[in-house]
Amino acid sequence: MKLTDEQQAIIARRPTQTIKVSAFAGCAKTSTLERYARAWPMPSLYLAFNRSIADEARGRFPPCCETRTAHSFAYRALDIRRRGNVVPKLRQEHLRPYEQHLDGVAGMTDGQVRTAVIRTIENFAMDAGAVFKPEHCTAKTEGQRLEVRRMAAAVTGEMLRFEEHQHAITHDLYLKRFELYHRIDGPYKYLLLDESQDLSPVLISIVEKANLPTIVVGDPWQSIYRFRGAVDAMDAFDAPELPLTQSWRFGPEIARLANFVLRHSSRPPRSKIKGNPARATTVSRYTGRVRPGRGTAILARTNARLFDSLVNIDRAFHLVGGLADLTRQLLSAHALWKGRLDDVLDPGVQRFSSWRALDHAAEIGDGEARRLRDIILKHGDRLPSLLQRLKGHHKDDEAEAELVVSTAHRSKGREWEVVYVLDDFENPGEFVKRRQADPNKTEEMDQEVNLLYVALSRAVRELHLAPDLFAALA
């Protein structure tokens, strides 16, 4: 591939100081880093956002560049393979070895206390430093938050001494242990940090502690995980910034839509995305009919909207990320409807103390609450069996499916030949109105702008937009 002038300017920078590369969707970020590693063939470390990106890079980068995720680096450094019981997420039963640290809290059930302790531990593990901060706990009252943080700190202290026990730990907990007590060492002369627009503070801390020149690459307008505590590493590093604006994924028509959407951000980009002139990408109004086939994806903003699109499906499909999150959210909403608060396990549903609270949120404009309410009221006690039926059609291997479905959040880093964008995305003009009405909503509305941009920029050949969105954008 012939390098653009922008790529050449990046590769010409010697790896003696940190630089930032602001790259739009489809602008060959990883390819540029690969060419950089080949241009400067000295021991280096490429850190990827997730395992699939790291695995892909491993087959492309030169031998002098080690490609890993931060988790895999910590896994090896701490020799985690020698212990068992590493779990994806903490569950309430994992707290049983620490009962001596758990007490009752006024106004909370035992299940709510344990759920709050787990959530606080998770938030602490994602953050930088050794302090449990007030924002790590989301219990309702100050007194409850203080008690939960105290318990979470005691439990975490024992969990992090995992050489002394065989109790369950998560991947995020051993990464936290690495951040607190270790640093990246070895022969590396510089780091390559990919997809840096949505990194947790703990990852940024690990990179900063390495004290190595770093090529920080990301798309600030694909930052969509602030609600999980992620931050934009592009802001975290004080360094010269260079652009990548030529997208090779889609043609000029989608580039035009993406530029239009990003103008609605409170911090619009200084540069514009340039579409691939050799690629004709069509944008059309979604009529409600999908042509299934390999390379076809349906994107929605929320799990609830995806369920609406899937409830009557009779063909093999693949849900990016699996069915677990969707099932947990809907069964939690069903449990809330039934008044079984201890069975409400989904964080998005746990923000409602009762079904009445969810119903009120739906009435005053919370779109996700409205969709959850409508699903529960429509399907009622048939919901568990409907979810079981979906499980029968779901394929874990995307290659075996006739159709891919995904939330926009899960679609980041992916592309498909044909993409259908459903109707739970709003006109970006609405985000501007809300931001102007309440400046405290600026970050939230910018995240919505970014999420719409991510959804639009997944298509290679065809993009089909829900009618209202098509009218607003096209």
NUDRENDO-210977 format. One record per residue (C-alpha): residue number from 1; residue in three letters; x negated, y, z. Coordinates in nm, 3 decimals. Each point is the difference from the previous one (the first is absolute). Layout:
# NUDRENDO-210977
(NUM "ala" (X Y Z))
...
This chain:
# NUDRENDO-210977
(1 "met" (0.000 0.000 0.000))
(2 "lys" (-0.133 0.341 -0.095))
(3 "leu" (-0.033 0.222 0.305))
(4 "thr" (0.188 0.327 0.019))
(5 "asp" (-0.182 0.321 0.087))
(6 "glu" (0.158 -0.022 0.349))
(7 "gln" (-0.131 -0.352 0.053))
(8 "gln" (-0.346 0.097 -0.119))
(9 "ala" (-0.007 0.291 0.244))
(10 "ile" (0.080 -0.237 0.287))
(11 "ile" (-0.254 -0.263 -0.097))
(12 "ala" (-0.270 0.266 -0.040))
(13 "arg" (0.018 0.078 0.374))
(14 "arg" (-0.278 -0.178 0.187))
(15 "pro" (0.117 -0.202 0.302))
(16 "thr" (-0.174 0.229 0.245))
(17 "gln" (0.304 0.189 0.126))
(18 "thr" (0.372 -0.066 0.042))
(19 "ile" (0.226 0.107 -0.287))
(20 "lys" (0.377 -0.026 -0.048))
(21 "val" (0.171 -0.107 -0.323))
(22 "ser" (0.363 0.105 -0.038))
(23 "ala" (0.150 -0.240 -0.255))
(24 "phe" (0.357 -0.021 -0.129))
(25 "ala" (0.191 -0.324 -0.065))
(26 "gly" (-0.156 -0.223 -0.265))
(27 "cys" (-0.317 0.210 -0.028))
(28 "ala" (-0.244 -0.294 0.027))
(29 "lys" (-0.105 0.067 0.359))
(30 "thr" (-0.143 -0.347 0.059))
(31 "ser" (-0.162 -0.013 -0.344))
(32 "thr" (-0.172 0.330 0.072))
(33 "leu" (-0.134 -0.136 0.330))
(34 "glu" (-0.122 -0.312 -0.182))
(35 "arg" (-0.190 0.214 -0.250))
(36 "tyr" (-0.138 0.205 0.289))
(37 "ala" (-0.133 -0.314 0.173))
(38 "arg" (-0.166 -0.107 -0.324))
(39 "ala" (-0.150 0.344 -0.055))
(40 "trp" (-0.149 0.000 0.351))
(41 "pro" (-0.104 -0.366 0.052))
(42 "met" (-0.096 0.000 0.365))
(43 "pro" (0.158 -0.186 0.292))
(44 "ser" (0.347 0.144 0.053))
(45 "leu" (0.334 -0.094 0.155))
(46 "tyr" (0.338 0.039 -0.174))
(47 "leu" (0.287 0.017 0.251))
(48 "ala" (0.348 -0.063 -0.142))
(49 "phe" (0.347 0.082 0.128))
(50 "asn" (0.114 -0.364 -0.010))
(51 "arg" (-0.125 -0.348 -0.074))
(52 "ser" (0.137 -0.025 -0.355))
(53 "ile" (-0.189 0.314 -0.104))
(54 "ala" (-0.319 -0.128 0.164))
(55 "asp" (0.035 -0.340 -0.168))
(56 "glu" (0.048 0.159 -0.341))
(57 "ala" (-0.299 0.227 0.052))
(58 "arg" (-0.220 -0.292 0.105))
(59 "gly" (0.004 -0.136 -0.353))
(60 "arg" (-0.080 0.335 -0.159))
(61 "phe" (-0.260 0.175 0.215))
(62 "pro" (-0.374 -0.071 -0.033))
(63 "pro" (-0.166 -0.236 0.251))
(64 "cys" (-0.165 0.292 0.184))
(65 "cys" (0.345 0.122 0.108))
(66 "glu" (0.181 -0.202 0.266))
(67 "thr" (0.381 0.022 -0.032))
(68 "arg" (0.212 -0.047 0.312))
(69 "thr" (0.292 0.130 0.199))
(70 "ala" (-0.080 0.158 0.335))
(71 "his" (0.184 -0.288 0.167))
(72 "ser" (-0.214 -0.263 -0.172))
(73 "phe" (-0.316 0.190 0.091))
(74 "ala" (0.105 0.007 0.368))
(75 "tyr" (0.112 -0.365 -0.021))
(76 "arg" (-0.348 -0.107 -0.105))
(77 "ala" (-0.187 0.238 0.232))
(78 "leu" (0.195 -0.119 0.306))
(79 "asp" (-0.004 -0.365 -0.112))
(80 "ile" (0.378 -0.023 0.031))
(81 "arg" (0.005 -0.327 -0.195))
(82 "arg" (-0.127 -0.175 0.314))
(83 "arg" (0.324 0.070 0.185))
(84 "gly" (0.355 -0.106 -0.080))
(85 "asn" (0.335 0.169 0.044))
(86 "val" (-0.043 0.312 -0.211))
(87 "val" (0.357 0.103 -0.087))
(88 "pro" (0.134 0.256 -0.251))
(89 "lys" (0.214 0.178 0.260))
(90 "leu" (0.051 -0.016 0.374))
(91 "arg" (0.329 -0.146 0.118))
(92 "gln" (0.155 0.006 0.343))
(93 "glu" (-0.117 -0.352 0.082))
(94 "his" (-0.361 0.116 -0.050))
(95 "leu" (0.039 0.217 0.312))
(96 "arg" (0.061 -0.299 0.231))
(97 "pro" (-0.366 -0.033 0.110))
(98 "tyr" (0.018 0.362 0.119))
(99 "glu" (0.319 -0.013 0.208))
(100 "gln" (-0.185 0.141 0.300))
(101 "his" (-0.030 0.331 -0.186))
(102 "leu" (0.368 0.020 -0.104))
(103 "asp" (0.261 0.167 0.218))
(104 "gly" (0.357 0.115 -0.035))
(105 "val" (0.063 0.352 -0.127))
(106 "ala" (0.311 0.197 0.092))
(107 "gly" (0.241 0.030 -0.292))
(108 "met" (-0.164 -0.277 -0.206))
(109 "thr" (0.074 -0.371 -0.027))
(110 "asp" (-0.288 -0.247 0.039))
(111 "gly" (0.009 -0.060 -0.376))
(112 "gln" (-0.019 0.372 -0.070))
(113 "val" (-0.295 0.036 0.238))
(114 "arg" (-0.193 -0.278 -0.171))
(115 "thr" (0.082 0.132 -0.345))
(116 "ala" (-0.117 0.348 0.106))
(117 "val" (-0.324 -0.142 0.145))
(118 "ile" (-0.072 -0.183 -0.325))
(119 "arg" (0.075 0.307 -0.210))
(120 "thr" (-0.227 0.213 0.222))
(121 "ile" (-0.285 -0.252 -0.033))
(122 "glu" (0.044 -0.001 -0.378))
(123 "asn" (-0.009 0.381 -0.016))
(124 "phe" (-0.311 0.012 0.220))
(125 "ala" (-0.174 -0.258 -0.220))
(126 "met" (0.065 0.212 -0.310))
(127 "asp" (-0.135 0.318 0.162))
(128 "ala" (-0.359 0.108 0.064))
(129 "gly" (-0.156 0.004 0.346))
(130 "ala" (0.056 -0.168 0.335))
(131 "val" (0.287 0.210 0.141))
(132 "phe" (0.368 -0.099 0.005))
(133 "lys" (0.168 0.322 -0.111))
(134 "pro" (0.358 0.112 0.069))
(135 "glu" (0.087 -0.034 -0.370))
(136 "his" (-0.093 -0.369 0.006))
(137 "cys" (0.322 -0.074 0.190))
(138 "thr" (0.344 0.091 -0.134))
(139 "ala" (0.215 -0.087 0.303))
(140 "lys" (0.273 0.256 0.067))
(141 "thr" (-0.102 0.174 0.323))
(142 "glu" (-0.334 0.128 0.124))
(143 "gly" (0.017 -0.233 0.299))
(144 "gln" (0.065 -0.302 -0.220))
(145 "arg" (-0.285 0.095 -0.233))
(146 "leu" (-0.240 0.035 0.292))
(147 "glu" (0.091 -0.344 0.140))
(148 "val" (-0.019 -0.171 -0.339))
(149 "arg" (-0.340 0.155 -0.078))
(150 "arg" (-0.133 -0.117 0.336))
(151 "met" (0.112 -0.357 -0.070))
(152 "ala" (-0.125 0.009 -0.361))
(153 "ala" (-0.344 0.120 0.111))
(154 "ala" (-0.031 -0.280 0.256))
(155 "val" (0.108 -0.268 -0.248))
(156 "thr" (-0.226 0.135 -0.276))
(157 "gly" (-0.300 0.010 0.233))
(158 "glu" (0.031 -0.374 0.052))
(159 "met" (0.084 -0.076 -0.363))
(160 "leu" (-0.314 0.178 -0.125))
(161 "arg" (-0.219 -0.219 0.220))
(162 "phe" (0.089 -0.286 -0.231))
(163 "glu" (-0.324 -0.186 0.053))
(164 "glu" (0.143 -0.081 0.345))
(165 "his" (0.330 -0.151 -0.116))
(166 "gln" (0.181 -0.178 -0.284))
(167 "his" (0.322 0.201 0.016))
(168 "ala" (0.143 0.154 -0.316))
(169 "ile" (-0.163 0.306 -0.153))
(170 "thr" (0.080 0.178 -0.324))
(171 "his" (-0.226 0.100 -0.285))
(172 "asp" (0.050 0.364 0.100))
(173 "leu" (-0.116 -0.078 0.355))
(174 "tyr" (-0.334 -0.149 -0.103))
(175 "leu" (-0.046 0.295 -0.238))
(176 "lys" (0.066 0.230 0.296))
(177 "arg" (-0.259 -0.190 0.204))
(178 "phe" (-0.250 0.056 -0.284))
(179 "glu" (0.078 0.373 -0.013))
(180 "leu" (-0.044 0.044 0.375))
(181 "tyr" (-0.324 -0.193 0.052))
(182 "his" (-0.171 -0.058 -0.336))
(183 "arg" (-0.091 0.173 -0.325))
(184 "ile" (-0.072 -0.093 -0.361))
(185 "asp" (-0.363 -0.099 -0.023))
(186 "gly" (-0.215 -0.182 -0.252))
(187 "pro" (-0.199 0.099 -0.307))
(188 "tyr" (0.267 0.232 -0.146))
(189 "lys" (-0.112 0.333 -0.145))
(190 "tyr" (0.351 0.131 -0.069))
(191 "leu" (0.370 -0.088 0.028))
(192 "leu" (0.277 -0.001 -0.260))
(193 "leu" (0.343 0.063 0.156))
(194 "asp" (0.295 -0.077 -0.229))
(195 "glu" (0.371 0.089 0.038))
(196 "ser" (-0.089 0.239 0.280))
(197 "gln" (0.320 0.205 -0.007))
(198 "asp" (0.171 -0.230 0.251))
(199 "leu" (-0.254 -0.124 0.252))
(200 "ser" (0.059 -0.047 0.369))
(201 "pro" (-0.208 0.222 0.232))
(202 "val" (-0.182 -0.312 0.127))
(203 "leu" (-0.130 -0.070 -0.351))
(204 "ile" (-0.111 0.360 -0.047))
(205 "ser" (-0.179 -0.019 0.336))
(206 "ile" (-0.184 -0.317 -0.108))
(207 "val" (-0.117 0.170 -0.321))
(208 "glu" (-0.108 0.317 0.182))
(209 "lys" (-0.196 -0.200 0.259))
(210 "ala" (-0.193 -0.172 -0.281))
(211 "asn" (-0.162 0.339 -0.069))
(212 "leu" (-0.066 -0.087 -0.364))
(213 "pro" (0.060 0.200 -0.320))
(214 "thr" (0.350 -0.096 -0.113))
(215 "ile" (0.184 0.029 -0.331))
(216 "val" (0.356 0.060 0.122))
(217 "val" (0.253 -0.070 -0.275))
(218 "gly" (0.376 0.042 0.024))
(219 "asp" (0.315 0.168 -0.122))
(220 "pro" (0.131 0.240 0.270))
(221 "trp" (0.340 -0.005 -0.170))
(222 "gln" (0.026 -0.376 0.044))
(223 "ser" (-0.016 0.048 0.377))
(224 "ile" (0.325 -0.168 0.112))
(225 "tyr" (-0.078 -0.167 0.333))
(226 "arg" (-0.012 0.294 0.243))
(227 "phe" (0.299 -0.152 0.181))
(228 "arg" (-0.228 -0.291 0.095))
(229 "gly" (-0.271 0.228 0.134))
(230 "ala" (-0.212 0.000 -0.316))
(231 "val" (-0.191 0.315 -0.088))
(232 "asp" (-0.161 0.126 -0.319))
(233 "ala" (-0.372 -0.067 0.019))
(234 "met" (-0.041 0.257 -0.275))
(235 "asp" (0.079 0.260 0.268))
(236 "ala" (-0.217 -0.168 0.264))
(237 "phe" (-0.329 0.046 -0.188))
(238 "asp" (-0.149 0.345 -0.056))
(239 "ala" (-0.168 -0.057 -0.335))
(240 "pro" (-0.005 0.123 -0.362))
(241 "glu" (0.302 -0.119 -0.202))
(242 "leu" (0.007 -0.113 -0.363))
(243 "pro" (0.312 -0.087 -0.207))
(244 "leu" (0.116 -0.298 -0.210))
(245 "thr" (0.302 0.111 -0.202))
(246 "gln" (0.014 -0.229 -0.307))
(247 "ser" (0.248 -0.281 0.060))
(248 "trp" (-0.043 -0.310 -0.214))
(249 "arg" (0.312 -0.177 0.132))
(250 "phe" (0.281 0.196 -0.166))
(251 "gly" (0.066 0.243 -0.279))
(252 "pro" (0.058 0.378 0.002))
(253 "glu" (0.375 -0.030 0.075))
(254 "ile" (-0.052 -0.150 0.346))
(255 "ala" (-0.289 0.239 0.062))
(256 "arg" (0.243 0.286 -0.064))
(257 "leu" (0.251 -0.142 0.253))
(258 "ala" (-0.272 -0.059 0.259))
(259 "asn" (-0.130 0.356 -0.035))
(260 "phe" (0.354 0.134 0.035))
(261 "val" (0.059 -0.201 0.319))
(262 "leu" (-0.331 0.102 0.158))
(263 "arg" (0.076 0.367 -0.054))
(264 "his" (0.261 -0.043 0.276))
(265 "ser" (-0.267 -0.078 0.261))
(266 "ser" (-0.093 0.267 0.253))
(267 "arg" (-0.358 -0.062 -0.116))
(268 "pro" (0.031 -0.062 -0.376))
(269 "pro" (-0.315 -0.123 -0.178))
(270 "arg" (-0.222 0.256 -0.167))
(271 "ser" (-0.041 -0.229 -0.302))
(272 "lys" (0.254 -0.179 -0.218))
(273 "ile" (0.018 -0.368 -0.085))
(274 "lys" (-0.082 -0.070 -0.364))
(275 "gly" (0.184 -0.294 -0.156))
(276 "asn" (-0.169 -0.253 -0.224))
(277 "pro" (0.055 0.130 -0.355))
(278 "ala" (-0.042 -0.352 -0.138))
(279 "arg" (0.286 -0.139 0.209))
(280 "ala" (0.366 0.067 -0.080))
(281 "thr" (0.202 -0.027 0.321))
(282 "thr" (0.375 0.057 -0.030))
(283 "val" (0.219 0.150 0.273))
(284 "ser" (0.371 -0.082 -0.009))
(285 "arg" (0.318 0.003 0.207))
(286 "tyr" (0.062 -0.324 0.192))
(287 "thr" (0.338 -0.136 -0.108))
(288 "gly" (0.034 -0.262 0.273))
(289 "arg" (-0.119 -0.288 -0.217))
(290 "val" (-0.347 -0.147 0.053))
(291 "arg" (-0.186 -0.209 -0.256))
(292 "pro" (-0.186 -0.256 0.214))
(293 "gly" (-0.340 -0.115 -0.113))
(294 "arg" (-0.363 -0.018 0.092))
(295 "gly" (-0.139 0.343 0.080))
(296 "thr" (0.339 0.145 0.100))
(297 "ala" (0.054 0.160 0.340))
(298 "ile" (0.287 0.165 0.188))
(299 "leu" (-0.103 0.264 0.254))
(300 "ala" (0.207 0.149 0.279))
(301 "arg" (-0.079 0.241 0.279))
(302 "thr" (0.139 -0.224 0.276))
(303 "asn" (0.040 -0.367 0.086))
(304 "ala" (0.373 0.057 0.041))
(305 "arg" (0.035 0.114 -0.363))
(306 "leu" (-0.202 -0.298 -0.116))
(307 "phe" (0.242 -0.231 0.180))
(308 "asp" (0.290 0.166 -0.187))
(309 "ser" (-0.174 -0.081 -0.327))
(310 "leu" (-0.082 -0.357 0.104))
(311 "val" (0.315 -0.115 0.176))
(312 "asn" (0.151 -0.155 -0.312))
(313 "ile" (-0.323 -0.107 -0.171))
(314 "asp" (0.004 -0.347 -0.155))
(315 "arg" (-0.352 -0.021 -0.138))
(316 "ala" (-0.351 -0.045 0.135))
(317 "phe" (-0.142 0.324 0.136))
(318 "his" (-0.305 0.115 0.192))
(319 "leu" (0.020 0.263 0.272))
(320 "val" (-0.335 0.175 0.042))
(321 "gly" (-0.109 -0.053 0.358))
(322 "gly" (0.242 -0.289 0.054))
(323 "leu" (0.347 -0.024 0.151))
(324 "ala" (-0.104 0.029 0.366))
(325 "asp" (0.033 0.378 0.037))
(326 "leu" (0.332 0.017 -0.185))
(327 "thr" (0.142 -0.289 0.203))
(328 "arg" (-0.117 0.147 0.331))
(329 "gln" (0.150 0.340 -0.079))
(330 "leu" (0.340 -0.132 -0.104))
(331 "leu" (0.026 -0.254 0.282))
(332 "ser" (-0.099 0.275 0.247))
(333 "ala" (0.278 0.222 -0.135))
(334 "his" (0.240 -0.294 0.030))
(335 "ala" (-0.113 -0.058 0.361))
(336 "leu" (0.051 0.371 0.079))
(337 "trp" (0.353 -0.026 -0.143))
(338 "lys" (0.063 -0.297 0.229))
(339 "gly" (-0.149 0.179 0.302))
(340 "arg" (-0.290 -0.249 0.037))
(341 "leu" (-0.268 0.260 0.071))
(342 "asp" (-0.273 -0.252 0.087))
(343 "asp" (0.028 -0.138 -0.356))
(344 "val" (-0.064 0.341 -0.161))
(345 "leu" (-0.361 -0.057 -0.107))
(346 "asp" (-0.042 0.235 -0.295))
(347 "pro" (-0.166 0.334 0.091))
(348 "gly" (0.223 0.192 -0.241))
(349 "val" (0.313 -0.136 0.167))
(350 "gln" (-0.141 0.026 0.353))
(351 "arg" (0.018 0.379 -0.027))
(352 "phe" (0.376 -0.038 0.049))
(353 "ser" (0.110 -0.078 0.356))
(354 "ser" (0.339 -0.130 -0.116))
(355 "trp" (0.212 -0.068 -0.307))
(356 "arg" (0.180 0.326 0.072))
(357 "ala" (-0.333 0.187 -0.023))
(358 "leu" (-0.077 -0.162 -0.338))
(359 "asp" (0.349 0.085 -0.124))
(360 "his" (-0.044 0.362 0.111))
(361 "ala" (-0.335 0.023 -0.182))
(362 "ala" (0.168 -0.137 -0.313))
(363 "glu" (0.275 0.262 0.025))
(364 "ile" (-0.241 0.294 0.028))
(365 "gly" (-0.208 -0.096 -0.304))
(366 "asp" (-0.252 -0.271 0.093))
(367 "gly" (-0.002 -0.192 -0.328))
(368 "glu" (-0.163 -0.317 0.133))
(369 "ala" (0.237 -0.014 0.298))
(370 "arg" (0.294 0.042 -0.239))
(371 "arg" (-0.114 -0.287 -0.221))
(372 "leu" (-0.059 -0.228 0.299))
(373 "arg" (0.342 0.085 0.140))
(374 "asp" (0.169 -0.062 -0.333))
(375 "ile" (-0.174 -0.336 -0.042))
(376 "ile" (0.103 -0.116 0.347))
(377 "leu" (0.359 0.118 -0.037))
(378 "lys" (0.029 -0.156 -0.346))
(379 "his" (-0.154 -0.340 0.077))
(380 "gly" (0.041 -0.033 0.377))
(381 "asp" (-0.070 -0.349 0.132))
(382 "arg" (-0.067 -0.129 -0.353))
(383 "leu" (-0.328 0.192 -0.001))
(384 "pro" (-0.224 -0.278 0.145))
(385 "ser" (0.123 -0.249 -0.260))
(386 "leu" (-0.052 0.254 -0.281))
(387 "leu" (-0.356 0.049 0.112))
(388 "gln" (-0.048 -0.376 0.006))
(389 "arg" (0.131 -0.020 -0.359))
(390 "leu" (-0.248 0.268 -0.109))
(391 "lys" (-0.277 -0.204 0.158))
(392 "gly" (0.094 -0.285 -0.235))
(393 "his" (-0.052 0.221 -0.308))
(394 "his" (-0.316 0.167 0.124))
(395 "lys" (-0.338 -0.103 -0.143))
(396 "asp" (-0.311 0.062 0.205))
(397 "asp" (-0.206 -0.012 -0.318))
(398 "glu" (0.083 0.300 -0.218))
(399 "ala" (-0.099 -0.196 -0.312))
(400 "glu" (0.293 -0.240 0.058))
(401 "ala" (0.261 0.279 0.016))
(402 "glu" (0.212 0.147 -0.279))
(403 "leu" (0.017 0.335 0.178))
(404 "val" (-0.204 0.194 0.255))
(405 "val" (0.170 0.225 0.255))
(406 "ser" (-0.173 0.234 0.241))
(407 "thr" (0.034 0.305 0.215))
(408 "ala" (-0.199 0.294 -0.131))
(409 "his" (-0.227 -0.028 0.305))
(410 "arg" (-0.091 -0.358 -0.085))
(411 "ser" (-0.052 0.084 -0.367))
(412 "lys" (-0.300 0.223 0.061))
(413 "gly" (-0.308 -0.127 -0.182))
(414 "arg" (0.215 -0.204 -0.241))
(415 "glu" (0.119 0.049 -0.358))
(416 "trp" (0.257 -0.173 -0.224))
(417 "glu" (0.084 0.025 -0.368))
(418 "val" (0.365 0.086 0.072))
(419 "val" (0.124 0.175 0.316))
(420 "tyr" (0.355 0.076 0.115))
(421 "val" (0.031 0.267 0.273))
(422 "leu" (0.323 -0.026 0.202))
(423 "asp" (0.229 0.268 0.134))
(424 "asp" (-0.118 0.050 0.358))
(425 "phe" (-0.267 0.251 -0.106))
(426 "glu" (0.111 0.361 0.017))
(427 "asn" (-0.053 0.294 -0.230))
(428 "pro" (-0.332 0.158 0.110))
(429 "gly" (0.173 0.337 0.006))
(430 "glu" (0.182 -0.121 0.313))
(431 "phe" (-0.333 -0.050 0.176))
(432 "val" (-0.093 0.363 -0.064))
(433 "lys" (0.334 0.122 0.140))
(434 "arg" (-0.044 -0.202 0.320))
(435 "arg" (-0.357 0.115 0.043))
(436 "gln" (0.105 0.362 -0.041))
(437 "ala" (0.289 -0.045 0.244))
(438 "asp" (-0.222 -0.165 0.262))
(439 "pro" (-0.380 0.045 -0.031))
(440 "asn" (-0.045 -0.280 0.255))
(441 "lys" (0.111 -0.240 -0.275))
(442 "thr" (-0.284 0.102 -0.234))
(443 "glu" (-0.209 -0.315 0.043))
(444 "glu" (0.306 -0.227 -0.013))
(445 "met" (0.122 0.160 -0.323))
(446 "asp" (-0.347 -0.011 -0.156))
(447 "gln" (-0.007 -0.373 0.072))
(448 "glu" (0.332 -0.035 -0.187))
(449 "val" (-0.146 0.187 -0.298))
(450 "asn" (-0.301 -0.232 0.007))
(451 "leu" (0.218 -0.311 0.021))
(452 "leu" (0.199 0.103 -0.307))
(453 "tyr" (-0.326 0.067 -0.187))
(454 "val" (-0.125 -0.348 0.094))
(455 "ala" (0.320 -0.162 -0.127))
(456 "leu" (-0.008 0.186 -0.334))
(457 "ser" (-0.366 -0.073 -0.064))
(458 "arg" (0.021 -0.383 0.019))
(459 "ala" (0.133 -0.039 -0.358))
(460 "val" (-0.222 -0.077 -0.299))
(461 "arg" (0.243 -0.029 -0.294))
(462 "glu" (0.357 0.073 0.115))
(463 "leu" (0.141 0.202 0.292))
(464 "his" (0.374 -0.016 0.070))
(465 "leu" (0.136 0.254 0.251))
(466 "ala" (0.327 -0.005 0.193))
(467 "pro" (0.248 0.245 -0.161))
(468 "asp" (-0.026 0.287 0.253))
(469 "leu" (-0.377 -0.024 0.009))
(470 "phe" (-0.019 -0.012 -0.379))
(471 "ala" (0.216 0.313 -0.023))
(472 "ala" (-0.218 0.182 0.253))
(473 "leu" (-0.336 -0.096 -0.150))
(474 "ala" (0.035 -0.082 -0.366))
